[in-house]
Amino acid sequence: MVALLLYGYSCGVYSSRRIARACEERVDFMAVSGLERPDFRTISDFRKRHLEALGGLFKQVLGLCRRAGLVKLGHVSLDGTKIKANASKRKAMSYGRMVKAEGKLEAAVRGWLEQAEAEDAAEDGEHGKEVRGDEMPGWVADKQQRLARIREAKEALEAEARDKADKGGPGKSGEGEAKPTDKAQRNFTDPQSRILKTGDGFIQGYNAQAAADAGHQVIVAHGVTDSGSDQKQLKPMIEAIEEETGTLPQQLSADAGYGSEDNLAILKTHGIRGYVATGRQKHGTAAAVGAKAAPCGSLREAMARRLKQGGRRSRYRLRKVTIEPVFGQIKHARGFRQFLLRGLDQVQHEWALVCIAHNLNKLAAHRAKTLAAQA
């Protein structure tokens, strides 16, 4: 079953129903399953039950790639990509709308309950109390359920605001009481997903992170966050690289989303030579244009000078041929554009499966090339 799942992900077949159908229709899937035809529910339940263990295979597969000589950790490129959650952005509601909707729904439900009670009393007088007629109408129950979900989401946003206020962040009103902003949103289908801005507009999704080795585009670390910004992801990704490989890369490149003073200080502390953009890069060069000037003597100013001096030979250029093709292969070649699971923990393990499949493809291609050369 593990082989079947990993093979499916390697071929861009992610849904349990599509995998089950492939076991009946495709010879390659039949070979993996040994002509067995598992039901889609069996595949789905297996994935859910062992999701954490399946994600843990990433380190083992990465070890195989290292033994095959595909990972050198001389230069690593880091980036994030927005991927849709298994939820519609139309199922999200802002805190301001929640406050208004809660009052309206509460009044509507109260009126409908009074109406239902009056109708029950009239039917009892007409038909007698032994005849059923006292059930609550379905439309009342639905409104009550929606009211309960709105209240639950509203309380969750208020709890987040209190937590931020306790940590010294924004969120206190004029009276000093922690309160979310009217624009703060929460999705009813997947509450941990967020509205994220992409080049094609806004999506309800997650920000998937990956670091790839420049030698063969093998992913050496991965992660998922619900934040639309990459700025706070550099440190956890460096820690993930060290955890997965037992060492740190000599060089690291990343785009301007990671180009803060704190992040450059982290690279310096870890002894990693960074090539991080300090602003939007002019096409064909490594120099930032249109960016706010970095303070004189700062790490950002020194980084901007390093990239400018490197010019077309700057190691920063490796980022475009390392991590960007990885996301292209995952999202376009293998069609992974939306998570199947919900919740940050499950999405993190699902992203691990996607990264494992990517590395297995790299390993298989290298093996095929080696055998061809030997022949």
ZANU-258976 format. One record per residue (C-alpha): x, y, z; residue in three letters. Coordinates in pm, whole numbers, plus 50000, padded with zeros to 5 digits. Example, Ala and Ser with C-alpha at 12.3 -4.5 7.8 and 13.67 -1.06 7.14 Angstrom:
BEGIN
512304955050780ALA
513674989450714SER
***
This chain:
BEGIN
500005000050000MET
502925023550072VAL
504425016149731ALA
501035021849567LEU
500585055849732LEU
504115067549653LEU
503855055649295TYR
500545073749257GLY
502035106149387TYR
505055101649159SER
502725099048859CYS
500515128148960GLY
497635105949075VAL
496635117749423TYR
492965110049479SER
492165076349640SER
489395070949384ARG
491745077349093ARG
494375054049243ILE
491765026549290ALA
490565031048931ARG
494165030448803ALA
494654996448973CYS
491904983448743GLU
492825001748422GLU
496585008548415ARG
499194981148376VAL
501855000548572ASP
499535003748873PHE
498584966948840MET
502264957948862ALA
502704978249181VAL
499554964149344SER
500274928349233GLY
496934927349045LEU
495114935049369GLU
492214959549342ARG
491944978149673PRO
488804998249731ASP
489245036149730PHE
488065037750091ARG
490795013150193THR
493415035150026ILE
491985066750181SER
491775051850531ASP
495325038150506PHE
496655072250410ARG
494815089550695LYS
495795063250953ARG
499515063250864HIS
499915098850738LEU
502565108750994GLU
504595077150933ALA
504375082150556LEU
505675117750595GLY
508575103650798GLY
509775084850490LEU
511145117750354PHE
514385114150550LYS
514905078250428GLN
514355087450063VAL
516625117650102LEU
519275094150241GLY
519005072749926LEU
519455103949713CYS
522575113549911ARG
524095078849871ARG
523425081349497ALA
525405113749488GLY
522415136149413LEU
522815158549719VAL
526005178449784LYS
524635207549996LEU
527085231149831GLY
524265254249728HIS
520625252449837VAL
517765274049710SER
514725282049923LEU
511275294249822ASP
507575291049896GLY
504555285049674THR
500875290749747LYS
498705259649712ILE
494925258549742LYS
493395243250052ALA
490565217950040ASN
488145246450106ALA
486465274349913SER
487295310449990LYS
483545316749962ARG
483155296750284LYS
485205322550474ALA
483655351150672MET
485205382250821SER
484845390851190TYR
482785421651103GLY
480285400750905ARG
480195375051184MET
479105401451436VAL
476325413451205LYS
475235378451097ALA
475145365451454GLU
472535391351558GLY
470395386451247LYS
470485348351266LEU
469755348451638GLU
466645369951582ALA
465565348751284ALA
465975315851471VAL
464115329551773ARG
461225340651550GLY
461115307251369TRP
461145287851696LEU
458185308251819GLU
456425302151487GLN
457135264651507ALA
455825263451864GLU
452615281451763ALA
452115257651467GLU
452675227351693ASP
450045240051936ALA
447555245651653ALA
448185210751509GLU
447805194951852ASP
444385211451883GLY
443375199851535GLU
444855164451524HIS
445435155551886GLY
448635151652081LYS
449205115451974GLU
449835125351612VAL
453405135451528ARG
453775172051438GLY
456195184651697ASP
459455180051499GLU
461575210751452MET
461545221151084PRO
464785213450898GLY
465265249550793TRP
465285259751159VAL
467935233851245ALA
470105245050953ASP
469995281251067LYS
470795270351420GLN
473785250451295GLN
475025280351093ARG
474615302851397LEU
476615277951607ALA
479425276651348ARG
479555314551323ILE
479785317551701ARG
482515291051712GLU
484535309051441ALA
483965342851611LYS
485235329451944GLU
488295314451771ALA
489185348151613LEU
488735365451949GLU
491005339452113ALA
493685345651847GLU
493435383151908ALA
493855378152283ARG
496865355652224ASP
498515381952000LYS
497795409052256ALA
499355387952534ASP
502505384552319LYS
502695422052266GLY
501285421951914GLY
498475443151767PRO
494875436051856GLY
493855457852152LYS
490935481552115SER
490775516552262GLY
489505502252591GLU
492515479252612GLY
490435448252537GLU
491845423152287ALA
489655422751977LYS
490165410451620PRO
489905435051333THR
486705435251128ASP
488665421650828LYS
490075391551019ALA
488725360450843GLN
488115324150926ARG
487075296250692ASN
484285272750803PHE
485525242850596THR
489235244550688ASP
489655270150968PRO
493465267950961GLN
493745277950594SER
494025314650503ARG
493215338650220ILE
496555342350039LEU
497555365649758LYS
499065349949446THR
500055362749104GLY
496625351748975ASP
494545367049254GLY
493525354349597PHE
493105318049703ILE
492075299650018GLN
495205279750088GLY
498565273850251TYR
502125285350185ASN
504225254350104ALA
507975257950160GLN
510795237750003ALA
514595239149991ALA
516285221749698ALA
519915212149634ASP
521355229749328ALA
523035198149197GLY
519985177849092HIS
516965197149228GLN
516465172449513VAL
514325186549795ILE
516325186250119VAL
513725202150350ALA
510035210950339HIS
507375228050546GLY
503935244150535VAL
502695276050698THR
499385294450705ASP
501175327850663SER
501265344750326GLY
504705359050401SER
507965339750359ASP
509925362450591GLN
509635341150906LYS
510255308150727GLN
514025310250672LEU
515025299951024LYS
512685269551049PRO
513755258250701MET
517455260250792ILE
516705239851103GLU
514785214950888ALA
517735211250650ILE
520045203850943GLU
517545179151092GLU
517015160350765GLU
520665159450650THR
522665163550971GLY
524575193050827THR
524105228050685LEU
524585240050326PRO
527575261250237GLN
525455285950038GLN
521785295250028LEU
519845316349778SER
516355330549822ALA
514175357949678ASP
513265391449835ALA
510535375650048GLY
513285363350282TYR
515445394750260GLY
515115409150611SER
517925420550839GLU
517055393251090ASP
517215365850827ASN
520595377350701LEU
521825377051060ALA
520585341051094ILE
522575330750786LEU
525685347650926LYS
525235330451264THR
525015296251096HIS
528045302950876GLY
526015300850554ILE
527015323650269ARG
523745339150158GLY
522555352149823TYR
519235367949917VAL
517555394749710ALA
516985427949887THR
514355439349637GLY
512795431349302ARG
515465418949061GLN
515945434948722LYS
515665408848446HIS
519045394948350GLY
520875408848653THR
521195402649024ALA
520775439349119ALA
517665450749304ALA
515605478349150VAL
512815498649303GLY
513725486649653ALA
513965508249961LYS
517585517050025ALA
519125496250302ALA
520705515150595PRO
524405521050550CYS
526455494250724GLY
523515470250756SER
523545433950645LEU
520995442250376ARG
523275469050235GLU
526185444650230ALA
524005418250061MET
522855442749793ALA
526495451149724ARG
527425414249701ARG
524685406949448LEU
525535437749241LYS
529235429149231GLN
528435393549122GLY
526335405848832GLY
525435378548585ARG
527855354648754ARG
526235358449095SER
525315325749269ARG
521875341049321TYR
521085330948964ARG
521105294449074LEU
517785300449248ARG
515925303548917LYS
517225270048790VAL
516935251549121THR
513815258049326ILE
511515273649065GLU
511695242948833PRO
510905220949136VAL
507595238849191PHE
506965237548817GLY
507435199848813GLN
505165195149116ILE
502365218849018LYS
502375217048639HIS
504005184148534ALA
502385163248810ARG
499345185548861GLY
499465190349238PHE
497575223149277ARG
495335216149575GLN
495655197549903PHE
493265168649957LEU
493415169650336LEU
492405196950581ARG
494145212150881GLY
497735224150907LEU
499125191951059ASP
497615169450791GLN
498565193250511VAL
502185193050633GLN
502295155050608HIS
500605155750267GLU
503205180750141TRP
505895156950272ALA
504395129450052LEU
504535152449750VAL
508195160649822CYS
509015123649869ILE
507475116049529ALA
509525143949370HIS
512755129949513ASN
511855094549406LEU
511415106949050ASN
514855123149063LYS
516345091049203LEU
514645069548936ALA
515825092348655ALA
519385091348788HIS
519265053348815ARG
517965049948459ALA
520695073048331LYS
523375053148517THR
522125019848377LEU
522005034248025ALA
525585046348058ALA
526725012148180GLN
524964994747890ALA
***
